[in-house]
Amino acid sequence: MQTAEHPTPLQQMEDIFNNLGPEQMELLNSMVQHNAKEFNNAGHRFRGLKRMYAITDGENESSAKESSCKKNCDFCCSKRVAATELEAEMIVAHCSQNNIAIDKNKLEFLQDLNEEEYMFSPHKRCTFLADDNTCKIYEVRPFSCRNYYVANEPHLCDVDSYPQGHTQGILNIPASLPAV
């Protein structure tokens, strides 16, 4: 259970959106409409999603500079990840093209767990994480992975040591918009 002292990421995001001023909301709505047009005009579904990923990655460059996240740090790779149906289709296609095995049984097992069961499951490590802690699907990772940055010391992201969460997330609103 989350407390006021340690709100969930969803609560943090809701607080941010609830505190936006009229000009910020207007900018946000404009960006959402622009990104929706970009996606719809992009033609092939994966090509459109890849273009949205490129926009997101460009917007995230500033967040990455402020973040303590580094290659081979895998603490966040044990958090539950959301993916759209299109993102999941692209991941499956990428895995097929690159001969990357997908443990469907593990994914189905984890999907059926509630949040508490998931956090304490010994099987929560991402199925796409290689033995050297690099992401096997990095190029096509979903928005929820792409937009996750923290400002605190990396060890505080360890969900086994800190299951209630002690991370200080960095939310880059323009980078999050393509996922909206």
NUGUTI-668432 format. One record per residue (C-alpha): residue number from 1; residue in three letters; x, y, z. Coordinates in steps of 0.25 Angstrom, whole numbers. Layout:
N
SITE   i  aa    xx    yy    zz
SITE NUM ala     X     Y     Z
...
END
This chain:
180
SITE   i  aa    xx    yy    zz
SITE   1 met     0     0     0
SITE   2 gln     5    14    -4
SITE   3 thr     5    25     6
SITE   4 ala     5    40     4
SITE   5 glu    20    40     7
SITE   6 his    22    29    -4
SITE   7 pro    12    31   -15
SITE   8 thr    11    21   -27
SITE   9 pro    16    26   -40
SITE  10 leu     2    27   -45
SITE  11 gln    -2    36   -33
SITE  12 gln    11    44   -36
SITE  13 met     7    46   -51
SITE  14 glu    -8    50   -47
SITE  15 asp    -2    60   -37
SITE  16 ile     6    66   -48
SITE  17 phe    -5    67   -58
SITE  18 asn   -15    72   -47
SITE  19 asn    -5    84   -45
SITE  20 leu    -3    88   -59
SITE  21 gly    -7   102   -62
SITE  22 pro   -16   106   -74
SITE  23 glu    -5   109   -83
SITE  24 gln     2    96   -80
SITE  25 met   -11    89   -82
SITE  26 glu   -13    96   -96
SITE  27 leu     1    92  -100
SITE  28 leu    -1    78   -95
SITE  29 asn   -14    77  -103
SITE  30 ser    -7    82  -115
SITE  31 met     4    72  -114
SITE  32 val    -5    61  -113
SITE  33 gln   -13    65  -125
SITE  34 his     0    67  -133
SITE  35 asn     5    53  -129
SITE  36 ala    -8    46  -132
SITE  37 lys    -7    53  -146
SITE  38 glu     7    48  -148
SITE  39 phe     3    34  -144
SITE  40 asn    -9    33  -153
SITE  41 asn    -1    39  -165
SITE  42 ala    11    30  -163
SITE  43 gly     5    19  -172
SITE  44 his    10     5  -167
SITE  45 arg     7     3  -152
SITE  46 phe    21     0  -148
SITE  47 arg    27    11  -156
SITE  48 gly    18    21  -149
SITE  49 leu    21    15  -135
SITE  50 lys    36    16  -138
SITE  51 arg    34    30  -142
SITE  52 met    27    33  -129
SITE  53 tyr    39    26  -122
SITE  54 ala    49    35  -129
SITE  55 ile    41    47  -124
SITE  56 thr    40    42  -110
SITE  57 asp    55    38  -110
SITE  58 gly    59    52  -115
SITE  59 glu    50    58  -104
SITE  60 asn    56    49   -94
SITE  61 glu    71    54   -96
SITE  62 ser    70    64   -85
SITE  63 ser    63    54   -75
SITE  64 ala    74    44   -78
SITE  65 lys    85    55   -75
SITE  66 glu    78    57   -61
SITE  67 ser    76    43   -58
SITE  68 ser    85    33   -50
SITE  69 cys    81    22   -60
SITE  70 lys    93    15   -67
SITE  71 lys    94     3   -76
SITE  72 asn    94   -10   -69
SITE  73 cys    87    -5   -57
SITE  74 asp    75   -14   -57
SITE  75 phe    67   -10   -45
SITE  76 cys    55    -5   -52
SITE  77 cys    55   -17   -61
SITE  78 ser    47   -24   -50
SITE  79 lys    36   -14   -50
SITE  80 arg    23   -17   -57
SITE  81 val    23   -12   -71
SITE  82 ala    11    -7   -79
SITE  83 ala    11    -8   -94
SITE  84 thr     0    -5  -104
SITE  85 glu    -5   -16  -113
SITE  86 leu     3   -10  -125
SITE  87 glu    16    -9  -116
SITE  88 ala    14   -24  -113
SITE  89 glu    12   -27  -127
SITE  90 met    25   -20  -131
SITE  91 ile    33   -27  -120
SITE  92 val    28   -40  -125
SITE  93 ala    32   -37  -139
SITE  94 his    46   -32  -134
SITE  95 cys    48   -44  -126
SITE  96 ser    44   -53  -138
SITE  97 gln    54   -45  -147
SITE  98 asn    65   -46  -138
SITE  99 asn    63   -60  -132
SITE 100 ile    60   -55  -118
SITE 101 ala    53   -65  -110
SITE 102 ile    40   -61  -103
SITE 103 asp    36   -68   -90
SITE 104 lys    21   -68   -92
SITE 105 asn    18   -76   -80
SITE 106 lys    26   -67   -71
SITE 107 leu    19   -55   -77
SITE 108 glu     5   -61   -75
SITE 109 phe     8   -65   -61
SITE 110 leu    13   -51   -58
SITE 111 gln     1   -45   -64
SITE 112 asp    -9   -52   -55
SITE 113 leu    -2   -47   -42
SITE 114 asn    -7   -36   -34
SITE 115 glu     2   -24   -31
SITE 116 glu     7   -30   -18
SITE 117 glu     9   -44   -23
SITE 118 tyr    17   -38   -35
SITE 119 met    26   -30   -26
SITE 120 phe    29   -42   -18
SITE 121 ser    30   -52   -29
SITE 122 pro    44   -58   -31
SITE 123 his    41   -58   -46
SITE 124 lys    39   -43   -48
SITE 125 arg    52   -41   -56
SITE 126 cys    48   -36   -70
SITE 127 thr    48   -48   -80
SITE 128 phe    56   -39   -90
SITE 129 leu    67   -36   -80
SITE 130 ala    80   -42   -85
SITE 131 asp    90   -49   -75
SITE 132 asp    99   -37   -76
SITE 133 asn    87   -28   -72
SITE 134 thr    85   -22   -85
SITE 135 cys    72   -21   -92
SITE 136 lys    70   -31  -104
SITE 137 ile    58   -22  -109
SITE 138 tyr    64    -8  -106
SITE 139 glu    61    -3  -120
SITE 140 val    46    -6  -119
SITE 141 arg    45    -5  -104
SITE 142 pro    31     0  -100
SITE 143 phe    28    15   -96
SITE 144 ser    27    10   -81
SITE 145 cys    42     6   -82
SITE 146 arg    46    18   -91
SITE 147 asn    40    28   -82
SITE 148 tyr    45    23   -68
SITE 149 tyr    57    31   -62
SITE 150 val    60    33   -48
SITE 151 ala    69    44   -41
SITE 152 asn    72    36   -28
SITE 153 glu    84    27   -25
SITE 154 pro    82    14   -34
SITE 155 his    81     4   -22
SITE 156 leu    68    11   -17
SITE 157 cys    62     5   -30
SITE 158 asp    64    -9   -24
SITE 159 val    49   -14   -23
SITE 160 asp    54   -26   -14
SITE 161 ser    60   -16    -4
SITE 162 tyr    50    -5    -6
SITE 163 pro    37   -12   -10
SITE 164 gln    29     1    -7
SITE 165 gly    37     9   -16
SITE 166 his    47    20   -12
SITE 167 thr    50    25   -26
SITE 168 gln    50    40   -30
SITE 169 gly    44    39   -44
SITE 170 ile    47    49   -55
SITE 171 leu    35    51   -64
SITE 172 asn    37    58   -77
SITE 173 ile    23    62   -81
SITE 174 pro    26    65   -96
SITE 175 ala    33    51   -97
SITE 176 ser    21    44   -90
SITE 177 leu    11    50  -100
SITE 178 pro    13    40  -111
SITE 179 ala     9    29  -102
SITE 180 val    -4    37   -99
END
